[in-house]
Amino acid sequence: MGLFNKKFSIEVMPKTAQKVRDFSEILPSKTLVYIAHLEDTDISDMKQTCIRLIDEGMIPMPHIPARILRNSSELEEWVSQYADVGVKRCLLLAGNNKTPKGSFHSSIQLLETGFFEKYGYEYINVAGHPEGNPDIDKSSDLTETLAALKIKNEYSKTTSIKLGITTQFCFDLEPVKNWLRILENEKINLPVNIGVAGPTKLQTLIKYALICGVGPSISVIKKRAKDIKKLLLPFEPTDIIKEVNEGSFVERFKNVSSVHFFPLGGIEASALFAQNFLKVLK
């Protein structure tokens, strides 16, 4: 069985979730749905989105960005509120803020509070950056982001919580495969969810790629943009999904556990693409 046959996850924001009539109409039961937490999003909106996803048969996974938290009391309040409504997992990340609101500036600091064990969380994912993170990796290599993942890998050996990595979106697998080999060499054994950009306009994809620092693989999009016919067509991650679903890929990169969609062109478009792909595989 290929990787994509097993499962996939997808991402929403509270505002975009409001546009979906019923998640059970567009996603398979028990789909893991990440909920992005932007700086201006209220925790009550995040919590209500979690409640709704559970009611509609999904598994919510809210983001907790370190740099938008004011203090440890606020972190514990968020963690406990999520736990109260049935949340058992979350994605921890530093966040996009250049200047932290409080003392937290990294996801490892959040882990080290012990709040997630205290409130019974079972799964926590952290961010992975196969092409580097311009906010962290000041040189052209991956030294700093790899060092951070090593710390989290060691932390995973001290907790009952299952840790994993969810990567930034890609539209070329070569940088991702190189990164996976580096993780293997560095003995970073956390399961990896490969982030892919969902169907969207090519112009939109380029915009998000530049914002998110997806550097090396953007050359693939630039080549496509030179062909006027292809420039007018929406981007779809068909080639990426086909490759990660091949037996040779699954066998070579055993720590890759799933595919995660960044619905840059809308959640309905990504959900439809995923559902149609699953039908073809069956």
Secondary structure, DSSP 8 states (H G I E B T S, - for coil): --HHHH-EEEEE-HHHHTT-S-GGGTS-TT-EEEE---TT--HHHHHHHHHHHHHTT-EEEEEEEGGG---HHHHHHHHHHHHHTT--EEEEE--S-SS-SSS--SHHHHHTT-HHHHTT--EEEEEE-TT--TTT--SSSSHHHHHHHHHHHHHGGG-SSEEEEEE--BS-HHHHHHHHHHHHHTT----EEEEEE-SB-HHHHHHHHHHHT--TTHHHHHHHHTSHHHHHS-B--HHHHHHHTSHHHHHH-TTEEEEEEE-TT-HHHHHHHHHHHHHHH-
